[in-house]
Amino acid sequence: MLGLDADITLLDPNQAYVLTPEDLYYKHKLSAYVGREFQSRVTRTLLRGRTIYELNRGFSEQPSGRFLTNQTQAGEL
């Protein structure tokens, strides 16, 4: 709908690769997926219409999201 935000991830379905620790963008470079071959690769990610990630450049800026906490109380479950 016009006026709403759109988050889009672009994939190249023909770009197979093997995941390495250097491909991980988080603090601890451990993952059960390191060493696995994937048949497609994220090439670009847009957040609210702005490019935030490109495969050949990495992330373009500091994170712009909000930290979400679980507001549910134990008694509400």
N, C-alpha and C positions, 0 to 999 in steps of 0.2 A: 504494500500500500504506500502511496505517496506520503512522504514525511516521516516514515519510520526508519530506524537504523537497520542496516544489513551487515552481517558478518559473513564473509565468504572465504573459503579456502580453495585454492586452485591446485589440482593434482595433474601430474604427468603420468598417465597409466602405462607408459612404455619405458619408464626410467627405473629399472631395477637397481637395488643397492643393498649392501650389507651394513647394518647399523653398527657404528663404533661409539665408544664413550665420548669422542669429540663431537658427535652429532647431538648429544644430550644437552639441553639448555637448562639444567637444574643443578643444584649444589652437589649432590651426591651422584657421581657418575656410574652408578650401579643400576642395572636393569636386566630383567630376565630376557629381554629382547636383543641385547648386545650379541652380535655374531649371527643373528638371523637375517635371512635375505627377504626383502620386501619387493613386491612387484610393481609398486607405484611410489611416487615421491611428492611431497608437498613442495610446490615451487613458489607460492605466494599466498599470503594471508592478508585480508583486508578487515579492519575493525572500524565500524561506523564510517565506511567509505574511504578510510585512510590505509595505505599500505603500511603494515607493521612488521612484515617479514618477507624477505626474498631469499631464495636459495643461495644465490651468489653473493649476497651481502649480509645475511643474518638479520637480526632485529634492528630496526631503524631508530628506536627511541626507548626511553625508560617505559616500563609497564604503565598502562593507563587505566587498569581495571580497579575494582573495589574489592576489598577483602570482605567476604561474607562469613558470618558466624551462624552457627546453628542456634536459632532462637527458641527452639522447642524445649520446654521444661520436661523433666523426667515424669512428672505427674500427668502430662498431657498425652503420653503414648498409649 
